[in-house]
Amino acid sequence: MSDWKKFLAEPRIAYFSMEIGLTSEIPTYSGGLGVLAGDTIKSAADLKVPLVAVTLVSRKGYFSQTIDEQGQQQESSNQWNPEKQLECLPAKVLVTIEQRDVKVQAWLYRVTSPSRGQIPVLFLDTDIPGNAEEDRHITDHLYGGDQSYRLKQEIVLGIGGARILDQLGFEIRKYHMNEGHASLLTLELLAHSRRPIEDTWDERNSWNTQAVTNKCVFTTHTPVKAGHDQFPYGLVEKVLDHEIPLDLLKDLGGQDHLNMTLLALNLSKYINGVAKKHGEVSQAMFPGFEIHAITNGIHPFTWTSPYFVNLYSRYLPSWATEPELLVRVDSIPDDEIWEAHCGAKAYLFQYIAETCGVELDPDILTIGFARRVATYKRGDLIFTDIDRLLRIGEGKLQLVFGGKAHPNDEPGKELIHRIMQNIHDYQDRIRMVYLPNYNMEIAARLIPGVDLWLNNPIRPLEASGTSGMKAAINGVPNFSVLDGWWIEGYIEGVTGWSIGPPPNGNSITQNHTDEDVEDLYNKLEKVILPLYYEDRPGWIRIMKNAIGKNAYYFNTHVMMRRYVTEAYCH
C-alpha cells in the first residue's frame, strides 16, 4: 500500500480553505484566515483529529512586498516550487470551466505532530500539460486577477476539491468550509445525493438539499456584506458548467448575484462566527439562520518564541499539547519571565538592525502593530495627534510596524505610505521602523519581541483577530479596541488595556475615532508608560496574566475540541 493511502483508513473531516499558512516556505496565505487554517490543521495533528485539508497550490504565492524610498509598497511574485516541498498524488480529475475540460491534480503535504498525529493537506493544481494555457494559471495567484479568475479558482477549490477527495478514495464525514470560497463543493454534493426523479415525481424535489446540509459545516469570518464573494449570474452561466438548475441555484445562492456565503449558509447544518461578538454581528446580518460562535485560537507551539518554549517546558511540562497548564504560570519566577522576554526582544532587535539598519533601544517600551493592511484596521491611528504623541513618547516609546496591503487596495497602500511618511518625519524623536514583507517567519520574531501589542480597528469589523493571542502566549499584553476576541479576553489593567468605549449593538458604524484616540493617548501617558518604567513587578504581573488568563484558553487546541463536539459529531 502506498504510504499516503494510510490516510484512507478512517472517515475524515474535509477542511476546505482558500489559503493555508503552514510555513513561510509554502507562501499560500495572505493573513489571518490562512494562518488560522494552518494552526487549525496543526492542532488537529496534535489532537489526532481525523482531518484532511484542501486548498490551492498558489504557485506564485500572494506577493512579496518591498517599500521604496518614497514609502510606497511595491509588489512582486512570490514564486515557489511545489515539487521541492510536496508529493504529487496519482489521481487527476476534470472540472468544466467555460465549457472546457480542465484537469486538476493534488500535491500532498503531511503536517506531523510530536504526538505522532499526521494530517494530509492537499494542494490543488491546474498547471498540467494538456490544459489550455490560461487554465494552467488558474492556481497561480492567491486572491489575484478579476472576478472571472476568482470564480475559476473557486470552481477548482470547491468542485475540484470534492472530486479529488472522492477519486483518491477518502471517506468524508463532514465538509468544513472555512469561509465561502469553497461553497461550490455543495453543488457537487447535491449532484451526488440527487434522488431518482421517478421516486419524487418532481425534478425540483429530486435535489436532496437536506442530505447535503447534514454533511456541511460553515465558518464565516467577514462581518461586512461587501466582504462576501458575489458573482453576477451572467458570469456564472459563462464560467460554471454544472447540472444544478439555475432557479435552484438562485434560491440557494441569492436571486441577484451568486453569493457564496449565502450558498454555504443555506446548505450547512452548523454555522459559526469566530468570536462571540462576531457571532452576534453575523446573526444580525443573516437573521434567518442559526449562527453559533467558536472563538478562534492560535497553535501554541508554533507561536511561542524559543525563549518561552524553554521556560514553559522547564516549569510546565506538556504545556504545548495541554495549553490549559499555562494557567499555572505563577509558578515561574518573575525574573525568569522577564529574562525570556528580554531574549525575545533582543532577537527581534537584531533582525531589525540587520534588515532595516535601525538600532532600537532594548530599554525603551516598544509597541508592535503588524497585520494585513486594510483601512478599517486604522494602522496610523496612533499618529492622529502627532504633537501629543511626541510629547508623550519622545525618549519613552519605540514603534514597530508591518503588514501587506492587497495589490488592488489603493487606500490600504496609501495607509502604508502615510505610516512611512510619519516614520521619515519623526524618526529622530521617536524611533520607528516598518518591517517589509511581513510573513509567518517575521511575525514569529516580531510579536514576542515587542513589549505591548496594539490593535485599533473600527468596531465591530475585527471578526476575531489572532495576532493579539500570539502576543499573549509570549507574555506581551494587549492594548486593543474592544472588538473580536479581546472583548472576551480583556480584564482592564489585569490582562492588558482597552481602547475607547465598549461595543454597543451590532452596527458597523461604531467609529468612535475621537474617543479612541483620546483613550489611547491617555492610557499610554498615565497608565502604561508609568507602569512599565516605575513598577516592573506590576508590569510582569500583567505579562503573567496575559499568559495565564488569555493564552491558556485562546488557542486552537481549545477551539478544535469545540469544533469536534459541537460541529463535527452531530
VENNOR-V381671 format. One record per residue. N is the residue number from 0. PHI is phi in whole degrees, -180 to 180 (* if undefined). Layout:
N,PHI / N,PHI
This chain:
0,* / 1,-60 / 2,-55 / 3,-68 / 4,-71 / 5,-63 / 6,-72 / 7,-90 / 8,-73 / 9,-143 / 10,-61 / 11,-129 / 12,-90 / 13,-93 / 14,-106 / 15,-101 / 16,-148 / 17,-59 / 18,-132 / 19,-138 / 20,-104 / 21,-107 / 22,-148 / 23,-68 / 24,-73 / 25,-116 / 26,-82 / 27,-101 / 28,-150 / 29,-116 / 30,-178 / 31,-58 / 32,-61 / 33,-71 / 34,-68 / 35,-58 / 36,-60 / 37,-61 / 38,-66 / 39,-60 / 40,-66 / 41,-64 / 42,-68 / 43,-60 / 44,-66 / 45,-59 / 46,-92 / 47,57 / 48,-80 / 49,-74 / 50,-120 / 51,-132 / 52,-102 / 53,-131 / 54,-151 / 55,-101 / 56,-74 / 57,43 / 58,-59 / 59,-104 / 60,63 / 61,-87 / 62,-171 / 63,-94 / 64,-112 / 65,-125 / 66,-114 / 67,-81 / 68,-65 / 69,-89 / 70,80 / 71,-101 / 72,-71 / 73,-121 / 74,-116 / 75,-147 / 76,-64 / 77,-111 / 78,-71 / 79,-139 / 80,-115 / 81,-59 / 82,-59 / 83,-84 / 84,-113 / 85,-127 / 86,-112 / 87,-79 / 88,-85 / 89,-73 / 90,-80 / 91,-132 / 92,-129 / 93,-113 / 94,-123 / 95,-104 / 96,-129 / 97,52 / 98,66 / 99,-109 / 100,-78 / 101,-121 / 102,-79 / 103,-128 / 104,-122 / 105,-127 / 106,-104 / 107,-106 / 108,-125 / 109,-101 / 110,-93 / 111,-114 / 112,-100 / 113,-58 / 114,-78 / 115,77 / 116,-72 / 117,-142 / 118,-121 / 119,-81 / 120,-117 / 121,-102 / 122,-103 / 123,-81 / 124,-143 / 125,-113 / 126,-81 / 127,-129 / 128,-54 / 129,104 / 130,-74 / 131,-58 / 132,-53 / 133,-66 / 134,-73 / 135,-66 / 136,-101 / 137,-59 / 138,-100 / 139,-83 / 140,-112 / 141,-67 / 142,56 / 143,-97 / 144,73 / 145,-96 / 146,-62 / 147,-62 / 148,-62 / 149,-65 / 150,-63 / 151,-60 / 152,-62 / 153,-74 / 154,-66 / 155,-62 / 156,-66 / 157,-76 / 158,-75 / 159,-61 / 160,-65 / 161,-64 / 162,-71 / 163,-70 / 164,-61 / 165,-65 / 166,-64 / 167,-76 / 168,99 / 169,-71 / 170,-99 / 171,-107 / 172,-82 / 173,-141 / 174,-109 / 175,-107 / 176,-94 / 177,-88 / 178,80 / 179,-81 / 180,-59 / 181,-98 / 182,-71 / 183,-66 / 184,-61 / 185,-64 / 186,-67 / 187,-66 / 188,-67 / 189,-60 / 190,-61 / 191,-76 / 192,-100 / 193,-64 / 194,-88 / 195,-58 / 196,-60 / 197,-67 / 198,-82 / 199,-114 / 200,57 / 201,-159 / 202,-58 / 203,-62 / 204,-75 / 205,-73 / 206,-84 / 207,-87 / 208,-64 / 209,-65 / 210,-63 / 211,-70 / 212,-55 / 213,-65 / 214,-101 / 215,-116 / 216,-125 / 217,-132 / 218,-113 / 219,-100 / 220,-119 / 221,-115 / 222,-90 / 223,-129 / 224,-61 / 225,-66 / 226,-85 / 227,-96 / 228,-59 / 229,-137 / 230,-126 / 231,-64 / 232,-66 / 233,-59 / 234,-69 / 235,-60 / 236,-66 / 237,-76 / 238,-95 / 239,-94 / 240,-117 / 241,-145 / 242,-80 / 243,-66 / 244,-61 / 245,-61 / 246,-67 / 247,-69 / 248,-60 / 249,-67 / 250,-63 / 251,-88 / 252,-113 / 253,111 / 254,-74 / 255,-91 / 256,-136 / 257,-80 / 258,-93 / 259,-66 / 260,-67 / 261,-63 / 262,-59 / 263,-67 / 264,-61 / 265,-72 / 266,-123 / 267,-129 / 268,-79 / 269,-120 / 270,-128 / 271,-144 / 272,-89 / 273,-113 / 274,-165 / 275,-59 / 276,-64 / 277,-64 / 278,-60 / 279,-65 / 280,-63 / 281,-65 / 282,-63 / 283,-69 / 284,-73 / 285,-126 / 286,-67 / 287,-82 / 288,-119 / 289,-90 / 290,-114 / 291,-91 / 292,-140 / 293,-126 / 294,-70 / 295,-58 / 296,-148 / 297,-130 / 298,-76 / 299,-56 / 300,-68 / 301,-59 / 302,-104 / 303,-96 / 304,-64 / 305,-55 / 306,-67 / 307,-80 / 308,-56 / 309,-62 / 310,-67 / 311,-62 / 312,-65 / 313,-75 / 314,-99 / 315,-132 / 316,-53 / 317,75 / 318,-58 / 319,-69 / 320,-99 / 321,-128 / 322,-63 / 323,-62 / 324,-67 / 325,-63 / 326,-62 / 327,-96 / 328,-60 / 329,-65 / 330,-75 / 331,-92 / 332,-60 / 333,-56 / 334,-66 / 335,-77 / 336,-61 / 337,-66 / 338,-63 / 339,-63 / 340,-64 / 341,-63 / 342,-64 / 343,-64 / 344,-69 / 345,-64 / 346,-62 / 347,-66 / 348,-65 / 349,-63 / 350,-63 / 351,-63 / 352,-64 / 353,-73 / 354,-95 / 355,-116 / 356,70 / 357,-110 / 358,-96 / 359,-99 / 360,-96 / 361,-66 / 362,-88 / 363,-99 / 364,-58 / 365,-117 / 366,-101 / 367,-110 / 368,-143 / 369,-153 / 370,-173 / 371,-54 / 372,-88 / 373,-137 / 374,-61 / 375,-67 / 376,-80 / 377,52 / 378,-64 / 379,-106 / 380,-59 / 381,-65 / 382,-94 / 383,-56 / 384,-119 / 385,-64 / 386,-64 / 387,-68 / 388,-60 / 389,-65 / 390,-64 / 391,-76 / 392,-106 / 393,-60 / 394,79 / 395,-124 / 396,-131 / 397,-131 / 398,-126 / 399,-123 / 400,-115 / 401,-168 / 402,137 / 403,-109 / 404,-99 / 405,-56 / 406,-54 / 407,-94 / 408,-95 / 409,-63 / 410,-61 / 411,-65 / 412,-67 / 413,-68 / 414,-63 / 415,-59 / 416,-61 / 417,-66 / 418,-62 / 419,-62 / 420,-65 / 421,-66 / 422,-61 / 423,-63 / 424,-76 / 425,-124 / 426,-60 / 427,-76 / 428,-111 / 429,-131 / 430,-71 / 431,-143 / 432,-152 / 433,-115 / 434,-84 / 435,-76 / 436,56 / 437,-56 / 438,-146 / 439,-62 / 440,-65 / 441,-68 / 442,-59 / 443,-67 / 444,-90 / 445,-69 / 446,-62 / 447,-70 / 448,-92 / 449,-94 / 450,-94 / 451,-147 / 452,-106 / 453,-100 / 454,-149 / 455,-142 / 456,-72 / 457,-72 / 458,-76 / 459,-105 / 460,-88 / 461,-87 / 462,-54 / 463,-140 / 464,83 / 465,-113 / 466,-62 / 467,-66 / 468,-69 / 469,-65 / 470,-65 / 471,-59 / 472,-70 / 473,-105 / 474,72 / 475,-99 / 476,-67 / 477,-95 / 478,-129 / 479,-144 / 480,-60 / 481,-79 / 482,-152 / 483,57 / 484,-67 / 485,-67 / 486,-59 / 487,-83 / 488,-97 / 489,-86 / 490,-128 / 491,-55 / 492,73 / 493,-115 / 494,-101 / 495,155 / 496,-139 / 497,-93 / 498,-123 / 499,77 / 500,-76 / 501,-71 / 502,-65 / 503,-134 / 504,75 / 505,-117 / 506,-66 / 507,-98 / 508,-113 / 509,-81 / 510,-76 / 511,55 / 512,-58 / 513,-61 / 514,-65 / 515,-62 / 516,-63 / 517,-61 / 518,-67 / 519,-58 / 520,-67 / 521,-61 / 522,-70 / 523,-58 / 524,-72 / 525,-102 / 526,-119 / 527,-74 / 528,-62 / 529,-60 / 530,-63 / 531,-64 / 532,-89 / 533,-114 / 534,-142 / 535,-60 / 536,-59 / 537,-66 / 538,-66 / 539,-65 / 540,-61 / 541,-69 / 542,-57 / 543,-66 / 544,-66 / 545,-61 / 546,-74 / 547,-81 / 548,-112 / 549,-113 / 550,-65 / 551,-63 / 552,-111 / 553,-88 / 554,-145 / 555,-74 / 556,-67 / 557,-62 / 558,-60 / 559,-65 / 560,-62 / 561,-71 / 562,-60 / 563,-62 / 564,-80 / 565,-99 / 566,-112 / 567,-88 / 568,-95 / 569,-123
